[in-house]
């Protein structure tokens, strides 16, 4: 992934909707009908840890693995293994969910 990513808030993203692209043709919702049914994999990463296989094999039930994130820090949201947003964990009825708080704008060529 490129290091030259910019971050946009959801408000900024909505404000840019409907802008005319560089080729001069405005994109509308009906232009995207062909892609609406394509399935994508969404992953919310709470944090990461690195350890040797020998240590991993010694872990048992109830073991705690310390992650590289602090409490309250934003989680990374990946779509098809590409970082697209950051967000927060929320509870929806009896399940966990995520709220996107920041959209990651990256170079489409990367």
N, C-alpha and C positions, 0 to 999 in steps of 0.2 A: 504494500500500500504506500502511496506517496505521502511524503511529509508535508506537502503543500496544501493540505485540506483546510477548508474554511468551515466554520460552524454557523448554522442559521437557527434561529429560534422558530417555533411553529408560527408565530405571528409574522415574522419576516417572510417565511415561506408562503404563507397565505397572501401576503401583500404583493408578492412577485407573480402570483398565479395570473394567467391570461396575458402575460407579456409576450410580445412578438419575438420569436427566435431569430437568430442571425440570418437565416435564409429568407425571412420576410413573411413566412406563412404561419399564421396563428394556429396552435394545436387546441382542439376542442375535446370534450369528453367522448363524443361519438367516434373520434379517431382512435381511441384506445379500446374499443369494444373487442377487438381481436385478442387482446392480452388479458382481459378480465378473468378468464377461466383457467389461466396457467397457474398450477400450484407452485408455491415457493416454500422453502424451509426457513422458519424464523427461530432464532436462538437468542436467549437472554443470558449473558454471561455475568454471574455474580462476582467472579474473580478467578484467579489462576494460582497454581502452586507448582513448584518443581521439586522433584525428589528422585532418588535413585530407586531402581526396581527392587533392590534388596529391602529398602525401607518400606516400599509399597506392599511387598509381600508379607511384612510383619504386622501390618495393620489388621485390627480385628473389629468386631462389632463394638460400636460406641466410640471408636477412635475419632479424634478431631483433627482435621487438616486445616491449617491456617492459610487463608487466602491473602492475596496481595492488595486487597481493598480494605478501606476503613468503613465503619458503620456510617450510613448516611451518604456515602459516596455513590455517584451515579453508576449504573450498570451499563454494559455495552450491549447493543442490540444488533444482531447480524441477520441479514437476509441473504440466503444462499452463500454463506461464508464471507460476506462483505459487510464491513461495519457501515451501518446506515444511520444509526441514532444512538442516543444515550437516554436513560430514563430511570424511573424509580419503581420499586416493587410495591404493589398494592394488593389488597385482599378484595376479591369479588365473590360474595356469598361465602362458599367454603373452598374456594380455589385461589391460587396465586395468579396475579396478572402483572402487567407492566404498563406504566404510563410514559409515553415518549415526551421528554422535556427539551430535547435538542436534536435537530436533524443535522447529520454530517454531510456536508457538500464536498464531493471529491471530484477529481478529474475523471471524466468518463473514459478516457483512453487508458487508465491504469488498470 
